[in-house]
């Protein structure tokens, strides 16, 4: 009787399927979050570029340049606090450094909480 119970494989397939399903869900969650980060990186780069172009148009008036950069960063869906403006070469060149934290939604399952993106224009 005992040997019969040890050789019984009923239900083994359900355990294997549930483990595979869990692994597939974790991979899908990771792919979704990584895809979202990639999209946000491109959007953030576009926003920083637009802000830099708008600010450069207003130079050498640094105050107007700062206002233009903040306006364009907001128009692209980001906050003015996400960027830092630096005026170089006697206020004839503007450099914008953007830093943004993105929080994962699904990858938290595997211990990843956030991604930090940095863009420069």
N, C-alpha and C positions, 0 to 999 in steps of 0.2 A: 504494500500500500504506500509506504513512504517513498520508494523509488518511483512510483507512478506520479506522485505529487511533484517530485523534483524534475521529472521529465515533461511535465505538463507546460506547454508554452502558450496557453490561452491568455490573451490580454497583453502579450509582449508587444504586439504590433501597436496597440494604443499608446503604450509608453514611448515607443520610438517616434510615432507620429506627433505626439505632444511635445517631445523635445525638439524635433525638427521644426515644428510650427513656432515654438518659442524663439528659436535661433533665427528663423526667417523674419519674424516680427521685429526683433532687435536690429537686424541688418536693414530692414525697410525704414525703421525709425531713424537710424543713423544716416541713411542716404537722404531722407527727406530734410533733416536738419542741415546736412552738409550742402545740399542743393539750395536751401534758403540762404545760407551764409554766402554762397557764391553769387547769388542774385543780389543780395544786399551789398556785397563788395563792389559790384559793377555799378549799382545805383549810387553808392556813396562816392565812388570815383567820379561819376558824371556830375554829381552835385558839387563836389570840391572843384572840379574843372570849371563849371559854370560860375561859381562864386569867385574864382580867381580871375576869370575873364571880365566879369562885371567890376571887380575891384580895380583891375588894371586900367580899365576905361576911365576911371575917376581920378587916377593919379595925376599930379602929385598931392592932391587934397586927400590926406589919409583918413580924415573923418568921413567924408563922402564914400571913400573906398571901403571903409569898414561897414558902413550902412548898406552899401550895395551888396557886399559879400554876405552879410547876414540875411538880407532880403532873399537872395538867390538860394541860399542854403535852406531857408524855410520853405521857399516855393517848391523845392525838391523833396520835401518831407522830412527834413532833419532839423536839429536844433542848432542855434548859433553857438551854444556851449560845446558842440561837437568839433568845432574848428578853432584854430589859433592862427591869427594873421601876424606876419612879420614883414616889415617894410625895410628894404635894403637899398643900398646905393643911393643915398640922399633922397629917399622916398620916390624912386623911379621904378622900383621892382617890388612886386608883392609875392610873398610865398605863403601858401596856406597849407597847414598841416592839420589833417583831420584824424580824430581818434574816436572810435565808436565801439561800445560793448554790445554784443548781440547775445541774447540768452537762448539756449537750446530749449526745445519743448519736449522732444522725445528722447534725446540722447542722455537725459538725466538718469535713465534706467541703467546705463552702463557707467555712470559717474562723471559725465561731461556736463558742465553747467553753463559755460559761456565761451564765446570766441571774441577776441579783440581784433578789430581791423584798423589799419592805419594807412591813410592815403595822403599823398602830397601833390600839390599843383603849384 
